[in-house]
């Protein structure tokens, strides 16, 4: 079994504002700042977190949520005009978008949580390949 001893350290220069933001983010994740930074570095070195890919997914999620809002506005307009509309399609689209957003955000933060879905997926992929 490989040793997990941490024998090396390094220093970086950061502004007080950066340190404060990192400390707040680490606290929000329930981790000490050092563990939080280590998780980010490990995730980045594994190539699992790409800001451009995250931004693309967020744009897609925003588009889905706008479409749901548009559907709800159309239903409200029809109901306010005395017409009857079936809210099922809008509610179903909203549920799909909400689940997609929740799954995405859980996966985006998985390296910061033990047992996160990204870690579970990586472990399954490793077992399937090996």
Rosetta blueprint (number, residue, H / E / L):
1 X L
2 X L
3 X L
4 X L
5 X L
6 X L
7 X L
8 X L
9 X L
10 X L
11 X L
12 X L
13 X L
14 X L
15 X L
16 X H
17 X H
18 X H
19 X H
20 X H
21 X H
22 X H
23 X H
24 X H
25 X H
26 X H
27 X H
28 X H
29 X H
30 X L
31 X L
32 X L
33 X H
34 X H
35 X H
36 X H
37 X H
38 X H
39 X H
40 X H
41 X H
42 X H
43 X H
44 X H
45 X H
46 X L
47 X L
48 X L
49 X L
50 X L
51 X H
52 X H
53 X H
54 X H
55 X H
56 X H
57 X H
58 X H
59 X H
60 X H
61 X H
62 X H
63 X H
64 X H
65 X H
66 X H
67 X H
68 X H
69 X H
70 X H
71 X H
72 X H
73 X H
74 X H
75 X H
76 X H
77 X H
78 X H
79 X H
80 X H
81 X L
82 X L
83 X L
84 X L
85 X L
86 X L
87 X L
88 X H
89 X H
90 X H
91 X H
92 X H
93 X H
94 X H
95 X H
96 X H
97 X H
98 X H
99 X H
100 X H
101 X H
102 X H
103 X H
104 X H
105 X H
106 X H
107 X H
108 X H
109 X L
110 X H
111 X H
112 X H
113 X L
114 X L
115 X L
116 X L
117 X H
118 X H
119 X H
120 X H
121 X H
122 X H
123 X H
124 X H
125 X H
126 X H
127 X H
128 X H
129 X H
130 X L
